Amino acid sequence: MNVSKMFDALRMKNKKGFTLIEVVVVMAIIAVLAALVVGAIRVARNTATETVNRSNVKTVQTCLEAYYARYGAYCGKPQTIFAIMQIPVRANGEMDFF
């Protein structure tokens, strides 16, 4: 038997661990999966925020309708309702959650 073939066979038999290429490929796969998860979480968070905002607007609408039903007119400043409901309003009257 050839001596170099014996050494090659011994080297292959005692091979333990991973090559650099294998480690890099696994890290790349993990990075791609992490990016997909982060994107999905961002979409879910935005959807939840929109749902809360729609709920807040519906609550303001219900309050205004109840006020009108009781007093026969709408209140003078919507900022008053927003302040009572603790909805942030800018100085120019715009709501912060839009």
C-alpha atoms as an extended CHARMM CRD file, in Angstrom:
* protein
*
        98  EXT
         1         1  MET       CA              0.0000000000        0.0000000000        0.0000000000  PROA      1               0.0000000000
         2         2  ASN       CA              1.1550000000        3.4820000000       -0.7920000000  PROA      2               0.0000000000
         3         3  VAL       CA              2.2960000000        5.5070000000        2.2860000000  PROA      3               0.0000000000
         4         4  SER       CA              0.6200000000        8.7450000000        1.1830000000  PROA      4               0.0000000000
         5         5  LYS       CA             -2.7090000000        6.9320000000        0.7530000000  PROA      5               0.0000000000
         6         6  MET       CA             -2.3930000000        5.5740000000        4.2970000000  PROA      6               0.0000000000
         7         7  PHE       CA             -1.7950000000        9.0500000000        5.6960000000  PROA      7               0.0000000000
         8         8  ASP       CA             -4.7520000000       10.4020000000        3.7060000000  PROA      8               0.0000000000
         9         9  ALA       CA             -6.9590000000        7.6380000000        5.0890000000  PROA      9               0.0000000000
        10        10  LEU       CA             -5.8110000000        8.3690000000        8.6510000000  PROA      10              0.0000000000
        11        11  ARG       CA             -6.3840000000       12.0990000000        8.1830000000  PROA      11              0.0000000000
        12        12  MET       CA             -9.9480000000       11.5130000000        6.9660000000  PROA      12              0.0000000000
        13        13  LYS       CA            -10.6400000000        9.0800000000        9.8050000000  PROA      13              0.0000000000
        14        14  ASN       CA             -9.5070000000       11.5280000000       12.5260000000  PROA      14              0.0000000000
        15        15  LYS       CA            -11.2400000000       14.5630000000       11.0260000000  PROA      15              0.0000000000
        16        16  LYS       CA            -13.3050000000       16.3280000000       13.6900000000  PROA      16              0.0000000000
        17        17  GLY       CA            -15.0500000000       19.7170000000       13.6680000000  PROA      17              0.0000000000
        18        18  PHE       CA            -16.3400000000       21.9130000000       10.8830000000  PROA      18              0.0000000000
        19        19  THR       CA            -14.6370000000       23.7140000000        8.0670000000  PROA      19              0.0000000000
        20        20  LEU       CA            -14.7410000000       27.4830000000        7.8010000000  PROA      20              0.0000000000
        21        21  ILE       CA            -17.0690000000       27.2870000000        4.7910000000  PROA      21              0.0000000000
        22        22  GLU       CA            -19.5640000000       25.1530000000        6.7050000000  PROA      22              0.0000000000
        23        23  VAL       CA            -19.6120000000       27.6130000000        9.6000000000  PROA      23              0.0000000000
        24        24  VAL       CA            -20.0650000000       30.6010000000        7.2750000000  PROA      24              0.0000000000
        25        25  VAL       CA            -22.9320000000       28.9150000000        5.4280000000  PROA      25              0.0000000000
        26        26  VAL       CA            -24.7300000000       28.1180000000        8.6950000000  PROA      26              0.0000000000
        27        27  MET       CA            -24.2450000000       31.6960000000        9.8930000000  PROA      27              0.0000000000
        28        28  ALA       CA            -25.6640000000       33.0300000000        6.6160000000  PROA      28              0.0000000000
        29        29  ILE       CA            -28.7300000000       30.8130000000        6.9240000000  PROA      29              0.0000000000
        30        30  ILE       CA            -29.2810000000       31.9680000000       10.5080000000  PROA      30              0.0000000000
        31        31  ALA       CA            -28.9300000000       35.6090000000        9.4390000000  PROA      31              0.0000000000
        32        32  VAL       CA            -31.5370000000       35.1920000000        6.6880000000  PROA      32              0.0000000000
        33        33  LEU       CA            -33.9670000000       33.5250000000        9.0930000000  PROA      33              0.0000000000
        34        34  ALA       CA            -33.4280000000       36.2600000000       11.6880000000  PROA      34              0.0000000000
        35        35  ALA       CA            -34.1100000000       38.9460000000        9.0670000000  PROA      35              0.0000000000
        36        36  LEU       CA            -37.3810000000       37.2500000000        8.1420000000  PROA      36              0.0000000000
        37        37  VAL       CA            -38.4710000000       37.0690000000       11.7740000000  PROA      37              0.0000000000
        38        38  VAL       CA            -37.6050000000       40.7140000000       12.4380000000  PROA      38              0.0000000000
        39        39  GLY       CA            -39.6160000000       41.7650000000        9.3820000000  PROA      39              0.0000000000
        40        40  ALA       CA            -42.6260000000       39.7580000000       10.5110000000  PROA      40              0.0000000000
        41        41  ILE       CA            -42.4420000000       41.2480000000       14.0020000000  PROA      41              0.0000000000
        42        42  ARG       CA            -42.2980000000       44.7720000000       12.5470000000  PROA      42              0.0000000000
        43        43  VAL       CA            -45.3970000000       44.1290000000       10.4280000000  PROA      43              0.0000000000
        44        44  ALA       CA            -47.2690000000       42.6950000000       13.4210000000  PROA      44              0.0000000000
        45        45  ARG       CA            -46.3250000000       45.6780000000       15.5920000000  PROA      45              0.0000000000
        46        46  ASN       CA            -47.5010000000       48.1500000000       12.9450000000  PROA      46              0.0000000000
        47        47  THR       CA            -50.7800000000       46.2770000000       12.5520000000  PROA      47              0.0000000000
        48        48  ALA       CA            -51.3260000000       46.3430000000       16.3200000000  PROA      48              0.0000000000
        49        49  THR       CA            -50.6240000000       50.0830000000       16.4370000000  PROA      49              0.0000000000
        50        50  GLU       CA            -53.1060000000       50.7260000000       13.6370000000  PROA      50              0.0000000000
        51        51  THR       CA            -55.7320000000       48.6860000000       15.4820000000  PROA      51              0.0000000000
        52        52  VAL       CA            -55.2270000000       50.6880000000       18.6710000000  PROA      52              0.0000000000
        53        53  ASN       CA            -55.4270000000       53.9380000000       16.7030000000  PROA      53              0.0000000000
        54        54  ARG       CA            -58.6820000000       52.8970000000       15.0350000000  PROA      54              0.0000000000
        55        55  SER       CA            -60.0900000000       51.9570000000       18.4340000000  PROA      55              0.0000000000
        56        56  ASN       CA            -59.1210000000       55.3680000000       19.8450000000  PROA      56              0.0000000000
        57        57  VAL       CA            -60.8210000000       57.1590000000       16.9630000000  PROA      57              0.0000000000
        58        58  LYS       CA            -63.9520000000       55.0520000000       17.4180000000  PROA      58              0.0000000000
        59        59  THR       CA            -63.9810000000       55.8980000000       21.1320000000  PROA      59              0.0000000000
        60        60  VAL       CA            -63.6850000000       59.6210000000       20.3610000000  PROA      60              0.0000000000
        61        61  GLN       CA            -66.5350000000       59.2860000000       17.8690000000  PROA      61              0.0000000000
        62        62  THR       CA            -68.7000000000       57.5330000000       20.4600000000  PROA      62              0.0000000000
        63        63  CYS       CA            -67.9340000000       60.2330000000       23.0450000000  PROA      63              0.0000000000
        64        64  LEU       CA            -68.8270000000       63.0140000000       20.6150000000  PROA      64              0.0000000000
        65        65  GLU       CA            -72.0790000000       61.2890000000       19.6610000000  PROA      65              0.0000000000
        66        66  ALA       CA            -72.9870000000       60.8110000000       23.3380000000  PROA      66              0.0000000000
        67        67  TYR       CA            -72.2470000000       64.4880000000       24.0280000000  PROA      67              0.0000000000
        68        68  TYR       CA            -74.3910000000       65.5490000000       21.0640000000  PROA      68              0.0000000000
        69        69  ALA       CA            -77.2390000000       63.2700000000       22.1440000000  PROA      69              0.0000000000
        70        70  ARG       CA            -77.1950000000       64.7500000000       25.6300000000  PROA      70              0.0000000000
        71        71  TYR       CA            -76.6390000000       68.4510000000       24.8790000000  PROA      71              0.0000000000
        72        72  GLY       CA            -77.9160000000       68.7880000000       21.2890000000  PROA      72              0.0000000000
        73        73  ALA       CA            -74.6510000000       70.3040000000       20.0390000000  PROA      73              0.0000000000
        74        74  TYR       CA            -71.0300000000       69.2820000000       19.6810000000  PROA      74              0.0000000000
        75        75  CYS       CA            -68.4940000000       70.6190000000       22.1240000000  PROA      75              0.0000000000
        76        76  GLY       CA            -66.5150000000       73.6410000000       21.0020000000  PROA      76              0.0000000000
        77        77  LYS       CA            -63.0050000000       72.1900000000       20.9500000000  PROA      77              0.0000000000
        78        78  PRO       CA            -62.1830000000       68.5840000000       20.0690000000  PROA      78              0.0000000000
        79        79  GLN       CA            -58.9310000000       69.0150000000       22.0130000000  PROA      79              0.0000000000
        80        80  THR       CA            -61.0560000000       68.9270000000       25.1870000000  PROA      80              0.0000000000
        81        81  ILE       CA            -62.2720000000       65.4210000000       24.3740000000  PROA      81              0.0000000000
        82        82  PHE       CA            -58.7470000000       64.3390000000       23.4340000000  PROA      82              0.0000000000
        83        83  ALA       CA            -57.3950000000       65.7000000000       26.7170000000  PROA      83              0.0000000000
        84        84  ILE       CA            -60.0350000000       63.8310000000       28.7040000000  PROA      84              0.0000000000
        85        85  MET       CA            -59.2040000000       60.6050000000       26.8480000000  PROA      85              0.0000000000
        86        86  GLN       CA            -55.4540000000       61.2950000000       27.1470000000  PROA      86              0.0000000000
        87        87  ILE       CA            -54.8980000000       61.1860000000       23.3890000000  PROA      87              0.0000000000
        88        88  PRO       CA            -51.8290000000       63.2570000000       22.4750000000  PROA      88              0.0000000000
        89        89  VAL       CA            -52.6200000000       66.3550000000       20.3890000000  PROA      89              0.0000000000
        90        90  ARG       CA            -50.0490000000       68.7350000000       18.9400000000  PROA      90              0.0000000000
        91        91  ALA       CA            -50.2980000000       72.4990000000       19.3780000000  PROA      91              0.0000000000
        92        92  ASN       CA            -51.6820000000       72.8530000000       15.8260000000  PROA      92              0.0000000000
        93        93  GLY       CA            -54.5570000000       70.4560000000       16.6480000000  PROA      93              0.0000000000
        94        94  GLU       CA            -53.2010000000       67.3670000000       14.8770000000  PROA      94              0.0000000000
        95        95  MET       CA            -53.2810000000       64.0430000000       16.6770000000  PROA      95              0.0000000000
        96        96  ASP       CA            -49.9150000000       62.3450000000       17.1930000000  PROA      96              0.0000000000
        97        97  PHE       CA            -51.0250000000       58.8180000000       16.4040000000  PROA      97              0.0000000000
        98        98  PHE       CA            -51.6370000000       59.4930000000       12.6990000000  PROA      98              0.0000000000
